[in-house]
Amino acid sequence: MSYGLGILKGMSVTLKQFVESYTKKGSIVTVQYPEERREDVERFRNFPILVYDEKPEAPRCVACDICAKECPPKCITIVRDRDEQGRGLQKPKVFDIDLSVCMSCGICEEVCPFDAIFMDHQFELSAYDRMESLNYHQEKLLKPNSYLHQIRPTDATQIDAKLKAKEEAKKKTQPGTTA
Amino acid sequence: MERLDQLFVLLKKIILQFAESFLPAPLLPFLSILVSITAIAIFAPLTMMYLTWLERKVIGRMQNRFGPNRVGIYGLLQPIADGIKMLTKEDVIPLGADRVTHFLAPVAVVVPSLLLFSVLPFGRNMTAVNLDIGLLFFIAVSSIGTLAIFMGGWASRNKFSLLGAMRAFAQMISYEVPLVLSVVTVVMIVGSLSTEKIVEAQSGWGGLRWFVFTPWGFVGFMLFFICSVSEVNRTPFDIPEGESEIVAGFHTEYSGMKFALFYMAEFLGAFAYSAMAATLFLGGWQGPLLPSWLWFGLKTFCLVFTMIWLRGTFPRFRVDQLMSYAWKFLFPMGLSNILAAGIWYHTPFPLSFIFATWILLLSFIGLSRLNPTGTRLERRTYRFAE
């Protein structure tokens, strides 16, 4: 028996929220997306990219096909590049990832032994055509190492240090040969 | 000031004087009617459109959202975009539906709620039709909407529609009783059913001698307002269209503009009932300083805002709660309110105030005690199935 006081109490709560939404800053939690954006989080991961060190013609990827084999929905297609004699080169001729199939699990990044494939922060990937424009080719996937530093500085520095150490170790064991 | 107060009346006069120059005299009364009808026919849908905007905006703010803000500045063009969307949608009629009744129901639901506007006193000399039985007309016509809702629910040949329509009927008939009882007090005191006369009876005290400031008026206002929220099927009394229970109730099978017409009826009803509550208890267009039509609009807007506010606050009633609230609380409260108004009318001032207040206070406390709230969770004893 509250004699209808509970009604007034409830209504005062909503009125308070209503007034505060105009007076108190930050009480409306909606992010007005195209104009406003959430702050980029380093750990965020979406669609993969391929990383190259100096020039896009020489990516880190050696076309070992591990990521394509591990990919759960099988969205990666890799064809190894060959020279004039038909011998295999350590770089991919075709490297396609189908965005419409990719489920952004990040397993490709985890299994890559050459640290060539990484998950991107880009999430605005919509296109008008669902067949060709969603099938990402090598040119579209290749991003410089500086880009990786920009989006994931912690990971990128660690990986750079790791690669450098590897290089040093290689030089020590095989003096005279070029990497 | 006087000119501002009579702005719309003067506007009509100018139109009529202009028409006098080329129209024959016998046609002029018809033109006068036509002008009033046009004004209402423009005003009512426009009000409805912007009430939808207001509702979405206010409820959004109450839930810490922005509400519509994409189409036009502050989302002010949103109702127009919605209207275009509704008009271009496919109009689906179920195969098993009664086609004629299914088509007529949305029309029959909007027409009464438009007719309600004819007796509302929008300002001094601004009642479209000054009927002697204006209040009776209002109550009678507003009940027709119930029939149209049942038409829609029945003709759809859908279990949810029919259930919603049945619920609507049960609810509206129940709440019509305390609604009329609360209005009776005003009729008793004023001695007239004309809306103009009711507003005039509340003049004095610098335009603040409203009926809400009397004990019976306050209770009557609360009863009228609660019942009117129920009459227009708005939350917390929206069991006829309870989304979580029966899809969309009586308008489950309606789409496109027909669906919009049901909504239009709801919003027009909400506006008309708020306006009537303002007329009966809040002094209509009476008020100091501001022009009369502005006062009327302000009071109506406040009541409409309260309706939206209620929707933003409360969940839906259960059917049994709804019924017991109407019959066990509002109905006896309305009866004792009539008693209080009678005593108010027949005793001199200080005594009348004391008597009326005590009667109402005692009946309020008594009825609150007789209607236990909350659920009593007792251990069930099965006598035969053990």
Boltz contact constraints between the chains, C-beta under 6 A:
constraints:
  - contact:
      token1: [A, 1]
      token2: [B, 368]
      max_distance: 6.0
  - contact:
      token1: [A, 3]
      token2: [B, 368]
      max_distance: 6.0
  - contact:
      token1: [A, 10]
      token2: [B, 313]
      max_distance: 6.0
  - contact:
      token1: [A, 11]
      token2: [B, 313]
      max_distance: 6.0
  - contact:
      token1: [A, 14]
      token2: [B, 62]
      max_distance: 6.0
  - contact:
      token1: [A, 14]
      token2: [B, 312]
      max_distance: 6.0
  - contact:
      token1: [A, 14]
      token2: [B, 313]
      max_distance: 6.0
  - contact:
      token1: [A, 17]
      token2: [B, 62]
      max_distance: 6.0
  - contact:
      token1: [A, 18]
      token2: [B, 61]
      max_distance: 6.0
  - contact:
      token1: [A, 18]
      token2: [B, 62]
      max_distance: 6.0
  - contact:
      token1: [A, 21]
      token2: [B, 61]
      max_distance: 6.0
  - contact:
      token1: [A, 21]
      token2: [B, 64]
      max_distance: 6.0
  - contact:
      token1: [A, 27]
      token2: [B, 64]
      max_distance: 6.0
  - contact:
      token1: [A, 28]
      token2: [B, 64]
      max_distance: 6.0
  - contact:
      token1: [A, 29]
      token2: [B, 64]
      max_distance: 6.0
  - contact:
      token1: [A, 30]
      token2: [B, 65]
      max_distance: 6.0
  - contact:
      token1: [A, 30]
      token2: [B, 66]
      max_distance: 6.0
